[in-house]
Amino acid sequence: GQFMPLNLEDKRALVTEVSAVAAKAVSVVAAEYRGLTVPQMTELRTRARAQGVYMRVVKNTLARKAVAGTAFECIGLALKGPLVLAFSKDDPGAAARVIKDFAKTHDKLVTTSLSIGGSVLSPKDLEKVASLPTKDQALSMLLGVIPLPLSAGGPGNFKRKGLLAALILGLVFGLALGPCTFAYMAPMLGVTF
């Protein structure tokens, strides 16, 4: 394994750090990495950093503590064994893309759970989440389908038709993630109900 034994202080610091990231993140992917070499893990981390994805290797017990009280608490029970957690900070599909692309050539990296906007998804949904539009793409898609007078003033003008925007957003993302996702995605795109 790639675990340095952590003392209590280190564990607390790690939980605090991951928890702070989780509180602001828009999605998370948890994956098992047993069998990956140190250079491979380094490469994975480098790719993650390049995509603005925060990645940490965490034991499941510490991971559970770190996501408690955040939108990702829901995946706590699914976390088993030593894991790599990848959090997307802005772009909902970023972490999924990094994991999916790396797993293509490294079959030891296996997605065990993922969550977006408080919904737990099946590892099979990795592909769907990876193909989500970025924040900017989603905005331009939204502005493309909303009648011009509404889009003229930019995101601030969504306030009046927030629900419409959120519903269109649901169609844009095309994922059956439940209504809570609309509520979660809306603020990200400047939509208010």
C-alpha positions in Angstrom: 0.0 0.0 0.0 1.0 3.6 -0.3 0.0 4.5 3.3 2.4 6.1 5.6 1.1 5.4 9.1 -0.6 8.6 10.2 -0.6 9.8 13.8 -3.7 11.2 15.3 -2.7 14.8 14.5 -2.1 13.9 10.8 -5.4 12.1 10.6 -7.2 15.1 12.0 -5.4 17.4 9.6 -6.3 15.1 6.6 -10.0 14.9 7.6 -10.1 18.7 8.0 -8.5 19.3 4.6 -10.7 16.8 2.7 -13.8 18.0 4.5 -13.1 21.6 3.5 -12.7 20.5 -0.2 -15.9 18.3 0.0 -17.9 21.2 1.4 -17.2 23.2 -1.8 -17.0 20.4 -4.4 -19.7 19.7 -6.9 -19.0 16.0 -7.4 -16.8 13.2 -6.1 -15.5 9.9 -7.4 -14.2 7.2 -5.1 -12.0 4.5 -6.7 -9.9 1.5 -5.5 -6.3 1.7 -6.7 -4.7 -1.5 -5.3 -2.1 -2.7 -7.7 -1.2 0.7 -9.1 2.5 1.6 -8.8 3.8 4.7 -7.2 4.8 6.3 -10.6 1.2 5.5 -11.9 -0.3 7.1 -8.8 1.9 10.1 -9.4 0.8 10.4 -13.0 -2.9 10.1 -11.9 -2.4 12.9 -9.4 -0.7 15.1 -12.1 -3.6 14.6 -14.5 -6.1 15.4 -11.7 -4.2 18.6 -10.8 -4.2 19.7 -14.5 -8.0 19.3 -14.6 -8.6 21.2 -11.4 -9.5 18.0 -9.6 -8.5 17.6 -5.9 -7.3 14.0 -5.3 -6.3 12.3 -2.0 -5.6 8.8 -1.0 -7.7 8.2 2.1 -8.6 5.2 4.2 -12.4 4.6 4.2 -12.8 5.4 7.9 -11.2 8.8 7.5 -13.0 9.4 4.2 -16.3 8.8 6.0 -15.4 11.3 8.6 -14.3 13.8 6.0 -17.5 13.7 4.0 -19.8 13.8 7.1 -21.9 16.9 7.1 -21.3 17.6 3.4 -23.4 16.8 0.3 -21.3 13.6 -0.1 -22.2 12.1 3.3 -24.5 9.8 1.3 -21.5 7.9 -0.2 -20.0 7.2 3.3 -21.4 3.7 3.6 -20.2 2.7 0.2 -16.6 3.5 1.0 -14.5 0.4 1.5 -10.8 -0.2 1.7 -8.0 2.3 0.9 -9.4 4.7 -1.7 -8.5 7.6 -3.9 -11.1 10.3 -3.7 -11.3 12.8 -6.6 -13.4 15.9 -6.1 -14.5 18.2 -8.8 -14.4 21.8 -7.7 -16.3 23.6 -10.5 -16.9 21.3 -13.4 -19.2 18.4 -12.3 -17.7 15.9 -14.8 -14.0 16.7 -14.2 -13.2 14.1 -11.6 -15.2 11.4 -13.5 -13.3 12.2 -16.7 -9.9 12.0 -15.0 -10.7 8.6 -13.4 -12.4 7.2 -16.5 -9.6 8.2 -18.9 -6.9 6.8 -16.5 -8.8 3.6 -16.0 -8.8 3.0 -19.8 -5.1 2.1 -19.6 -4.9 1.1 -15.9 -7.5 -1.5 -15.1 -6.4 -1.6 -11.4 -8.2 1.8 -10.9 -11.8 0.8 -10.2 -14.6 3.2 -9.5 -16.5 2.1 -6.4 -18.9 5.0 -5.9 -19.7 8.5 -7.1 -21.9 11.3 -6.1 -23.1 14.5 -7.6 -25.3 17.1 -5.8 -26.2 14.9 -2.9 -27.3 11.9 -5.1 -25.4 8.6 -5.0 -24.9 7.1 -8.4 -23.8 3.7 -9.5 -20.2 3.3 -10.7 -21.8 2.4 -14.1 -22.8 6.1 -14.3 -19.2 7.2 -14.5 -19.4 7.6 -18.3 -22.6 9.8 -18.0 -21.0 12.0 -15.3 -17.8 12.2 -17.3 -19.7 13.5 -20.3 -21.5 16.3 -18.4 -21.0 19.7 -19.9 -18.7 22.1 -18.0 -20.2 25.1 -16.2 -19.5 27.3 -19.2 -20.9 24.8 -21.7 -24.0 24.3 -19.6 -24.6 28.1 -19.4 -24.2 28.5 -23.2 -26.5 25.6 -23.8 -29.0 27.1 -21.4 -28.7 30.5 -23.1 -29.2 28.8 -26.4 -32.6 27.3 -25.4 -34.0 30.1 -23.3 -36.0 32.8 -25.2 -33.8 35.8 -25.9 -35.4 38.4 -23.6 -34.6 36.1 -20.6 -31.0 35.6 -21.6 -30.3 39.2 -22.5 -29.1 40.2 -19.0 -27.0 37.1 -18.4 -27.3 34.8 -15.4 -28.8 37.5 -13.2 -32.0 37.5 -15.3 -32.6 33.8 -14.5 -34.0 34.9 -11.2 -37.4 35.6 -12.6 -37.6 32.3 -14.5 -35.5 30.3 -12.1 -37.7 27.2 -12.2 -37.7 27.1 -16.0 -34.0 27.4 -16.1 -33.6 24.6 -13.5 -35.9 22.4 -15.5 -34.0 23.0 -18.7 -30.9 22.4 -16.8 -32.2 19.0 -15.8 -32.9 18.2 -19.5 -29.4 19.5 -20.5 -27.7 17.3 -18.0 -30.1 14.4 -19.0 -29.3 12.5 -15.8 -32.0 11.1 -13.6 -30.5 12.5 -10.5 -33.7 13.6 -8.7 -34.9 17.1 -8.0 -32.2 17.9 -5.5 -29.7 18.1 -8.3 -31.6 21.0 -9.9 -31.4 22.8 -6.6 -27.7 22.0 -6.4 -26.9 22.9 -10.0 -28.9 26.1 -10.0 -26.7 28.2 -7.8 -23.7 27.1 -9.7 -25.1 28.6 -12.8 -26.4 31.7 -11.1 -30.0 30.5 -11.1 -32.1 31.3 -8.0 -35.6 30.0 -7.3 
